[in-house]
Amino acid sequence: MATLRADLSQVLTLPDDFAERVGRGSLAALLAIESVAVEEAPHATGNLVNAITVEETRGGGHVFVSGAAPYGVYVHEGTGIWGPNKKRIRPVNKKALYWPGAAHPVASVAGQKPNPFMDRAADLARPKVEQIFSEVMSL
């Protein structure tokens, strides 16, 4: 029986600066997603938009909402009947809910619908990310 051996250096050649190119492309892609996420996020006060950040780590990175806007996950995922518990929001310690600006105390609220702005940003930035890697790898 014959053994088939391939010389991979002839099949696939990587540029000497391959790792550096991938790093440059990764950072550019993260920044592209961040810029779209800033546009897609609700702008009511600006706190959520200002909390969208890029973190580059060795071997990767991600775009995330920093702790400066701890409510970001609730905006993205929803609350109440739209959130993970799928139940109306009811008071825990009192008989009714009240917040400044409410017309009157209420027994329960449905919650907030999800606004998956980070998911939309990733989808909308996909063509730009593909272009970035195409350009970086063809240098």
Wavefront OBJ file of the C-alpha trace (Angstrom):
o trace
v 0.000 0.000 0.000
v 1.384 3.422 -0.967
v 1.498 6.305 1.505
v 0.416 9.694 0.237
v 2.401 12.607 1.629
v 1.777 16.198 0.761
v 4.213 19.037 1.098
v 1.948 21.600 2.766
v 4.350 24.429 2.035
v 3.429 24.056 -1.646
v -0.292 23.783 -0.937
v -0.663 26.705 1.465
v 1.758 29.537 1.880
v 1.160 32.113 4.567
v 2.780 35.509 4.517
v 5.503 36.090 7.093
v 3.391 38.764 8.768
v 0.212 36.623 8.853
v -0.390 36.987 12.622
v 0.112 40.735 12.446
v -2.354 40.986 9.545
v -4.961 38.957 11.402
v -4.519 41.191 14.464
v -4.912 44.346 12.377
v -7.962 42.905 10.649
v -9.522 41.833 13.952
v -9.170 45.282 15.479
v -10.558 46.972 12.354
v -13.492 44.525 12.311
v -14.262 45.150 16.002
v -14.187 48.904 15.429
v -16.544 48.522 12.446
v -19.015 46.552 14.579
v -18.686 49.107 17.374
v -19.520 52.012 15.056
v -22.662 50.246 13.802
v -23.655 49.278 17.379
v -23.419 52.938 18.407
v -25.838 53.822 15.596
v -28.229 50.946 16.441
v -28.356 51.469 20.226
v -31.103 53.601 21.762
v -29.942 57.191 22.228
v -32.369 58.307 24.980
v -29.702 59.607 27.379
v -26.499 58.695 25.561
v -25.237 56.563 28.467
v -25.794 53.278 26.633
v -24.154 54.569 23.454
v -21.141 55.831 25.403
v -20.798 52.448 27.139
v -20.322 50.489 23.889
v -16.652 49.559 23.881
v -14.117 47.462 22.008
v -11.839 45.225 24.024
v -8.960 43.651 22.156
v -7.335 40.706 23.864
v -4.523 38.425 22.845
v -6.015 35.946 20.420
v -9.244 37.874 19.872
v -11.474 40.541 21.223
v -15.082 41.612 21.473
v -17.476 44.537 21.401
v -19.471 44.899 24.607
v -21.514 47.279 26.748
v -19.385 48.291 29.722
v -20.509 48.450 33.322
v -21.170 52.160 32.850
v -24.593 51.107 31.531
v -25.543 48.035 33.600
v -29.065 48.148 32.145
v -27.727 47.405 28.642
v -28.538 43.709 28.947
v -32.164 44.541 29.829
v -32.469 46.807 26.792
v -30.967 44.120 24.564
v -32.787 41.059 25.984
v -36.016 42.643 27.226
v -37.706 42.370 30.604
v -40.950 41.010 31.998
v -42.960 38.899 29.568
v -40.303 39.452 26.868
v -37.325 38.699 29.112
v -35.861 35.386 30.264
v -38.524 34.812 32.972
v -41.477 35.360 30.597
v -43.580 36.784 33.464
v -45.088 40.153 34.260
v -43.092 42.329 36.643
v -44.807 42.418 40.049
v -43.777 44.062 43.324
v -41.750 41.969 45.743
v -42.032 43.893 49.023
v -45.087 46.103 48.485
v -48.576 45.785 47.041
v -47.950 47.943 43.979
v -45.183 49.308 41.745
v -44.456 53.003 41.612
v -41.784 55.123 39.924
v -41.409 58.862 39.427
v -43.647 59.958 36.585
v -46.092 57.069 36.956
v -49.732 58.152 36.891
v -50.484 55.946 39.911
v -49.193 52.801 41.578
v -49.751 49.709 39.428
v -50.099 46.026 40.348
v -47.846 44.784 37.527
v -46.256 45.787 34.228
v -45.556 43.751 31.105
v -41.951 44.920 30.909
v -39.845 46.148 28.015
v -39.620 44.539 24.604
v -36.115 43.444 23.568
v -34.035 45.722 21.374
v -31.195 43.449 20.156
v -29.038 46.311 18.893
v -25.754 44.370 19.217
v -27.110 41.475 17.128
v -28.259 43.934 14.452
v -24.872 45.639 14.525
v -23.037 42.353 13.952
v -25.349 41.499 11.039
v -25.148 44.958 9.465
v -21.356 45.126 9.844
v -20.774 41.703 8.243
v -20.106 43.042 4.696
v -17.646 45.622 6.073
v -15.901 42.966 8.192
v -15.567 40.679 5.165
v -14.143 43.579 3.139
v -11.656 44.409 5.912
v -10.300 40.859 6.040
v -10.208 40.618 2.266
v -8.098 43.781 2.083
v -5.832 42.917 5.027
v -5.099 39.425 3.746
v -4.433 40.531 0.169
v -1.684 43.018 1.076
l 1 2 3 4 5 6 7 8 9 10 11 12 13 14 15 16 17 18 19 20 21 22 23 24 25 26 27 28 29 30 31 32 33 34 35 36 37 38 39 40 41 42 43 44 45 46 47 48 49 50 51 52 53 54 55 56 57 58 59 60 61 62 63 64 65 66 67 68 69 70 71 72 73 74 75 76 77 78 79 80 81 82 83 84 85 86 87 88 89 90 91 92 93 94 95 96 97 98 99 100 101 102 103 104 105 106 107 108 109 110 111 112 113 114 115 116 117 118 119 120 121 122 123 124 125 126 127 128 129 130 131 132 133 134 135 136 137 138 139
